[in-house]
Amino acid sequence: MSNELSIELWRRALVFTDETPSVLLVDSEPTVLRTLSHQLGGDYRIVTAADGPAALEALDRHGPFATVVSDMRMPKMNGIELLEQVRLRYPQTSRVLHTAQADLTSAISAINDGQVFRFLCKPCPVSQLRNTVRDAVEHHRLVAAEQEILGKTLRGSLQAIFGCLELASPQAFARAERVRDLVGELCRELGLSNAWELETAAMASQLGAIALPHSVLQKLNGGLPLSGEEQKLVDTMPGVAARLLGDVPMLEGVIEIVRGLQPADGDGLRAPARPAGPMVPAAVGVLRAAIGFEGFSSRGVTAERAIAVLEGQGGYDADVLTALRRIRGIAVTRQPVRAFRVSELEVGMRIAEDIVAVNGLVLIGSGVLVTEMLLERLTHFKHTVQIAEPVWATAPSTSSAASAAAAA
């Protein structure tokens, strides 16, 4: 067995059950680990580790743990750094810092920053050690019970809220589910750890649809072009959703993600600002790409062209779009898609997205090569209907353009 990670189950009179709390002891001194294990082993399942990385491995392999008791000065990672990682990965686990007198200032700072539950000075009387670990284990039990209650409340609240969305707009609810499923795929492809929050944010991102006028909602559901005023109404959706979710417990991260979707020039419905967590920008990037992709898919645009258009539009995370390509099995395009006004289209370009009128009527299908005849048709259309601009197209290489011009 590795000397960095050992498991010592001390069994005195107590017969361990599935309910017996587990405690992880971390110290670079084998003698200290043996002593602590002996002092606590009669009441808890004890796992020991010799440094921070070994402790994190133990947490992953042998958890869950009620409490982690860590030394301060260790190689590779000190106690405060380790307990901070424990807090981020396993927030319900209580954290105790076992430190020398010289490290008291750091220990007090760690408590004030919320990184640890208690600290113990070396050497520590057995009674104090046992009482502190007992309190830490009880604290874990209370936190876990509270989280279970809040979790049930959260599930019930979300079911009720999303149920209202389904009743008010079945199409918006279906769109939210499609976005959520794509977000889940992207999270797995990108290895993101907060998939639950992201998938919930994907559903929540469509809640604002209940406040849209019916005509705007129909266009949004059909992926039809929106006027400037209609787009402003759609831009308020994240703010509406954030306000609806504001009183639901445990959704702070979800609300931050949803709020991040709202343009900076929103109409004042933005929820009260909170400092964004480190995962929020990445989460917003995933959700924004999924919503954009779903918008094109709802118009019947192929996955390849939809991704190419998103790449051409800018404002989307390149890594997320690359992951989206992998999920859909699409190679990187050699011809970037760009936005053009109808008057800027040239022979040899290829239409990347359907050219439509503002009422949703498809005028020119995606994938069509731009020829002189097609440009004449578009000129005619401009005199009879209002074309939704910009138009998305690929600009060909010089040789391709020459060939297309000759063919025309």
C-alpha positions, 0 to 999 in steps of 0.5 A, a space after each residue: 500500500 502506498 505510503 502517501 495514502 493508507 487506510 486504517 480502520 481502528 475497531 475497538 468495541 464499536 462495530 462500524 455500520 454504514 452510518 458510522 461517520 468517516 474522518 480523513 486525517 492528513 499529516 506528513 508525520 507517520 507518527 502523528 497519523 498513527 497517534 490521531 488514528 488511535 485516539 479517534 479510531 474507536 468512534 469513526 472510520 479513519 482514512 489517513 493521507 501523508 500530503 494534500 494530493 494524497 488527501 484529495 485522492 482519498 476524498 475522491 476514492 473513499 468519500 464521503 467524509 464528515 470531517 477532514 483534519 489536516 496539518 498546516 505545514 506539509 510538502 506539495 500543498 499546505 493545510 489551508 490550500 488543501 482545506 480550500 480545495 475540500 471546501 470547493 469540491 466537498 462543501 458539506 465536509 467539515 474542515 479542521 486545521 491541526 497546526 503548531 503554535 507558530 501558525 496561529 495567525 494563519 489558522 485564525 485567518 483561515 477560520 475568518 475566511 470560512 475555510 475551516 470549522 475549527 483549529 487545534 494546536 499541537 500538541 492537542 489533549 485527547 479530550 479536546 481532539 475528540 470534542 472538536 472532531 465530534 462537533 465537526 462531525 455533528 456540524 456536517 450532519 446538520 449541514 447535510 440535513 439542511 441541504 437535503 431539506 433545501 434540495 427537496 424544496 428546490 426540486 419542488 420549486 423548480 418543478 412548479 416554475 418550469 411547469 408554469 412555463 410548460 403550461 404558458 408556452 409548450 413550445 418555449 418549454 420544448 425549446 428549453 429542454 432542447 437547449 438543456 440537453 445540448 448544454 449537458 452534452 457540452 458539459 460532458 465534452 468540456 469536462 465541466 463540473 457544474 453541469 447541474 447548475 448549467 442545465 438548470 440555467 438552460 431551462 431557466 433561460 427560457 422562463 422570460 418567454 412567459 412575459 413576451 407578446 404572443 406575436 414575438 413568442 411565435 417568431 422566437 419559437 419558429 426561429 424567425 427574424 425579429 425587429 429591433 423592438 422585438 429583439 429588445 423584448 427578447 433581451 429582457 428574458 434573462 432579467 425576468 428569469 432572474 427575478 422569478 428565481 430570486 427567492 428560490 434557495 440554492 440557486 445563486 449560481 444559476 441566477 448568476 449564469 442566467 443574468 450573464 446572458 442579458 446584454 449590458 444595455 438591458 431595460 432595468 429588469 436585471 436582478 441585483 448584481 452579485 460578484 460573479 463566481 469563477 465558473 460563471 463566464 465559462 458557463 455563460 459561454 456554453 449556454 450562449 452557444 447552445 441557445 444560438 445553435 438551437 435558434 438556427 436548428 429551429 429554422 432547419 439550418 444544418 448543424 455544420 452551417 449553424 456552427 459556421 454562422 456562430 463562428 462568423 458572428 463572433 461573441 461565442 467562445 471558440 472552445 465551446 464551438 469546437 466542442 460543439 463541432 466534435 459533438 456533431 461530428 463536424 470538421 473545421 470549415 475552411 471558409 469562414 462565414 461572415 455577415 453581409 448586407 444583400 447589396 454586398 453579396 458577390 458571385 461565387 459566395 455561398 449562402 450559409 443561412 436561409 435568406 428570409 423576409 421579415 415575416 418569415 417567408 424563406 426567399 433563398 435556401 441555405 447552401 445556394 451558390 450566389 450567381 448573377 441570376 440569384 443577385 437579380 432575384 434578390 434585387 427584385 425581392 428588395 422591391 417587393 418584400 423586406 429582407 431580414 439582414 444581415 445575410 450570412 454567407 461564405 466568401 470563396 477563394 479567388 479561384 472558386 469565385 472565378 470559376 463560379 463567375 465563368 459558369 454564371 
